[in-house]
Amino acid sequence: MSEQKDVFEFPCRFPVKVMGERHEELTATVIEVVRVHAPDLDEVDVVVRESSSGKYLSLTVTVNAHSRAQLDQIYLALTSHAMVKIVL
């Protein structure tokens, strides 16, 4: 059996899309969760958009990814958070 090769070359800049219901603490909470695994995350690397109805927020968080394991940890931390609905 051959070893599975990663399609990404690390380190790289990797955008993570996060969606949740509009809440005044959503952006700060997502940044805090991501910084546990990517401490060099800068707030300028976070783009926030409001849904057309204003009920939801979409955040694009671009991290300096160093490994697949790091990205997996970020995804797990975000998807398990109560404020987060979807992570892409």
N, C-alpha and C positions, 0 to 999 in steps of 0.2 A: 504494500500500500504506500502511495507516495505522500509526502508531507504537503499539507495544504499551505499554499503561499498566500500571504496577505496582498490584497489588491492596492493597498495604500503603502506609500513610502514614508516612513516616519523619520524625523519629526515632520509634521505638516499642520497647516491651518485647516481646521475642520468645523463646518457650521452644524450646530445642533438646533433643530426647531422644537420649540416648547410651546404648548398651548394650554390655556387654562381660563377659567372664568375670571372676569375683571375683578380684581381685588387690589386694594392700595398697597399690599405687601407682596404681591406676586413677583414683581421684578427683583426686589431685594432678596426675597427668599430663593429664587432660582439662582441668582448670583452667588449667594452664600452656599447653596448645595453644590454648585459646580466648582467653587473655589476649594472645596475640600479635596478635590481630585485634580484641579488645575489652578494652583495658587497664584499663578501669574496672570489670571484673567483680569483684564482691564475693563472698566465700565464702558469705554468707547467701543468695545467689541460686542456690545449687546444692543440690538436694534429691536425696538418695541413697536408693534402695530396693533391698532384697535380693529375689531371686526366691524362690518358695516352697521350692525345693530347696536354695537357698543357693549354687548354682553360678554365678549371674550377678548383676551389679549393673546397675541402671537409674538413670541420672542425668538430672535435668531441670535444664538450665542456662539461666537466663533472662538474656539479654543486652540491653543498650541498643543496639539496632540503628539505624544511621544511613543504611544503604543496602542495596540488594539485593546489590551487589558485596561488601560486607562479609559478609553472610550466606553468600554463595556461597563466599567464602574460608574461613570457619569450617567449613562442610560439607566442603569439599575437604580441609582439614587434618585433620579428625577421621576422615573415611572412609579416608584413606590411612595412618592410624596403626595399627600392628600390634595394639595392645591393644583396639581398638574393633571390634565386630562389626557394629553397626547404628547409623545416625544417622537420626532422623526430624525 
